[in-house]
Every structure is written in C-alpha cells, then in structure tokens.
Amino acid sequence: MLSPAHVEESDLPRERLWRLGPAALTGAELVAILLGTGSTGQSALQVATALLERSGGSLRQLAARPPAELTRTTGVGPGKAARLLAAFELASRLLGEERPVLPRVAEPGDVVRLLGPRLRDLAVEEFHLVALDSQSRMLRDLLITRGLLNSSLVHPREVFRAAIAEAAAGIILVHNHPSGDPTPSAEDRAVTRQLVEAGRLLDLPVYDHLIVAGDRFLSFVAAGLL
C-alpha cells in the first residue's frame, strides 16, 4: 500500500469522497473527480481549480459556459469536457424533478427512525449532522466524519460550514456506538459542549445530540445533558 507521501494529488479528492462522502468535498474537488486526470505538470485538482477560477469560482457560471470554452483550459480536452457537460445536465434534470416532502422532526425518535437503520449495525463510528429548516423539517443528513469520535475529528468549523451551506435554522447531532451501549463517553460530552457553544456564537442552535447503539438510543436533551 502506498504511503500518504506517494499518493498523487489527483487521487486525494477520491480518497476524501470515499472516506467522508461527496458532501464534504469542495467544488474544485468534485470537478477534479469528474476530470479524472490532469495534464503534464498539473494534477486534476489543479486543472479543476483553474476551470473554476475562469468562471469566478462559480459552479453555475462554469455550467453556463459554451462547451468549446471548456476545452480552452489547459488539461481539458473533448472527453473531459463531455463528462462535465453530462454532469451539468444531470444536475439540471435533478433540479427539475419534484422535491419530496421533507420529514418533520418533532421528537428524537423521528431522527432515529430516519437514520437508525443505517447507523445501528455499523462496525465503526459515524458522526452525522441533521440540518433542519425553521419548521423543524429535515433538510439533509450529512456525514461529517467516520472513525473514533473526538474533538480533533469533529471540529466546529466542519460541522457548521456544512450547516450554513444547507441554510439550516438548527441542527441535530447524531452518531453511533458500535458497542451497543448508548451511554455517552467523556469525549462525547466534550464534543457536544464544544459544538453547542459554537452554535450559540453563530446563532445556529444545536437542538440535540443522539447516540444510536443497536436498537437503543440516547438523547442528550431527554437525559438532561444538553
């Protein structure tokens, strides 16, 4: 297996996607994955960054550029431009589809019913952010990190950047305990306190933190811990 020092820069976005999920990637990283490869002296990420810079950093402006203009960026030939055009068209069709009714969150059990089937049998810990709108409807479930929960992995910057990107009015934190015991650890409590304080500063409240462990769960609010 190659060490991190031998990993090509163009491979890093793919590694991050598999490790954290596509929502954790920047626009340039997502474009780099579509490009697949770079050009002589440039990684796919560098080519993607150049593409976005020529469009003012805007994905919308990049998608609106004529197809021939895409190939004027060094490292983007007809094949890569075609992949980008196909992705833009898919995004456009997706936006045209009717949006499903957003599930309303009235109690902790509502979140567990939505996320529990995915989390309860995992062999590793996952930390999720549930973004809610002003009517307590779930906008999105975002995977923030995978692995042992600690304050270095779950940084307020990553959590609230994702929440702000979703225009969330509030958030619920959710993670799993593969041990089957939902009792919060000292690190669970520390991470929660850190994120609650950050939420207060940003005026983006943390409504609850749920720990899913097999068929059981714990709500920090219901347990008087929040």
N, C-alpha and C positions, 0 to 999 in steps of 0.2 A: 504494500500500500504506500502511496506517495505521501511524504510529509507535507505540512502546510507550505513549506518553502518551495516545494516543487509543483504546487497547484497553479495552473495557469490562471491569470486574472479573469479570462473569459469563462472559466468554469465556476468562479465564485458565485455569480447570481444563481446558477442552477443548484449549487450546494445549499445556498440560503433558502431557495424555494422549497426544496425537499425537507429542510430542517425546520423552517418556520412557517411555510405556507406562502402563497403568492401575495397575500395582503401585506406582508412585512417588507416587500421589495419596493424600491424606488421606481419611478417611471423609466429611468435610464436602464436599470437592471432588467426590467421586463422587456424592454425593446431589445436589449442585448441577447436575451434568450431567444427572441424571435429571429434575430440575425444569425445566431448560431456560431459564427466565426467572425474574426476581424479581418484585417488586411496586413500587409507587410509592415511590421513595426508598430501596429496598433491592435489592441485587443478588441473583442466585440463590445465590451463596455465603453471603451474609448470612442469607438465609432458611433455607438448609440448616443453617447453624451454629445458628440458633435452634431448629430442629427437634431437633437432636441435644442441645442444652442441656436441652430439656424432657424428654429421655429419659436424663439423667445422662451424656451423652456416649457412650452405648452403642448401637451399631447393633442389637444383639439386642433391647434394650428398645424401640427405635424400631419394629422389625418386629413386636413383640408388641402394640403399641398398637392399640385398636379403630380401624377405618377412619375413623369420624366424628371421632375425636380429632385425626387428622392435619390435617383442614381447619380446626381451631381456631387453627392457627398462621397469622399474617398472611402472605399471599402464596401460600398452598397451597389451591387450590380442588379440586373433584372430579376434574378432569382430571389434575392433578399428583399427587394422592393415588392415583389409579388406576395411574399409572406406578410409583410407589413400591411399591404392593401387588403389582404384577406382578413387579417386581424381587425382592421378598422371596420370592414364591412360586417363582420360578426358582431362587433360592439354596437354598430348602428342597428342591426336587426334585433339585438338583445334589448336595446332601449325601446324598440317599437313594440315589444311584447307587453301584454298587460301584466302589471305588477301584482303579485299575490297579496292577499290580505295579511297584514302584519300581525303576528301573535301578540296578544296583550299579556303583560306580566303583572299580576295582582298579588302574588304571594311566591315565596321561594320555590314551592312545589311546581309552579309553572315553568320556571327555568330548568329545574331538574328533569321535568318531562321532556323538554326540548333537547337538552344536552346530555342527560344521563345515559341514554343508550350508547352514545359514542364514548363516554368517559369511564363508565363503571368497570369495564373489563380491560382497560389499558394496562400494560406492564410498566409504563413509565409515566411520570407526572407531566401533565399539560396544564398550562395556565392560559385561561381564556378571558376575554373581555366581552361582555354583552352590552352593546350600545343601545340605549333606549331613547325614544323621542319624548316630547313633552307630554304625551298622553300614555306614557309607560308601555308603548309598543316596541317590540324588539326590532331594531333596525338591522342589526347584524351580529353574528357571533364571530369574533376574531381570535385566532390563535396568536398569543404573544410570544410564548416560549415553550420549549419542550425540554424536560430534564428536571433535576432536583430543584425545587423551589428555593430560591434565596434572593436576597436584596440586590446582588450583583447582576443576576439574570433578569429579574423583573424590575426594571428601572422606571421611575415615573415618566421620564421622557418618552420611552417607547409606548407605555400604556396610554398616556394622554395625547400623544401625537396621533395614535390610531383613533382615539375617541373624537378628537377635534376634526379629523378627516371625515368622520361619519356624521358630523354635525349633531353629535349626541347631546341630549339635555341632561343625561345622567348615565351612570354605568353600574353594572353588577360584575363583580369579580368571581370567577369560577375556576377551581382546579380540582384535581382528583388525587386520591390516596390509593395507590395500588395495594397497600397493605390490607385494605378493607376496613380500616379504623378511621372514622371521620374526625377524630379528636384533633384540634389544631395544635401544631407544634409551636415552639417559641419563635421559629423563623416565620411560620405562617402569620403569627400575630404581629411580628415586627414589620413584615412586608405590608400587611393590611394597614397598620398605623401610618406607615410612610405614604401609602397611596391615598389614604383618607385626608391626610394633611395637605398633600399636593392638590387634591381635588378641591379643597376649601380655598386654597390660594387662587386656583384657576376658575372658581365658581362653576365647577363641574362635579357635582356630588357623587360619591360612591355610596350607593343605596344598600349594598350588602356584599358579603363575600361568602360563597357557598363552597363547601368541600364535599365532593361526591366520592363515596367509598363503597364500591359494590352496589348493593341495593339500599344502602343507607346514605344519608347526607346530613350535614350540619350547616345551619345558617348562623352567621355571626350575629345578626340582628336578633333572631329568636333566642340565641343563647346569651344575649346581653353583653356581647363582646364588641359591639360597634355602636 
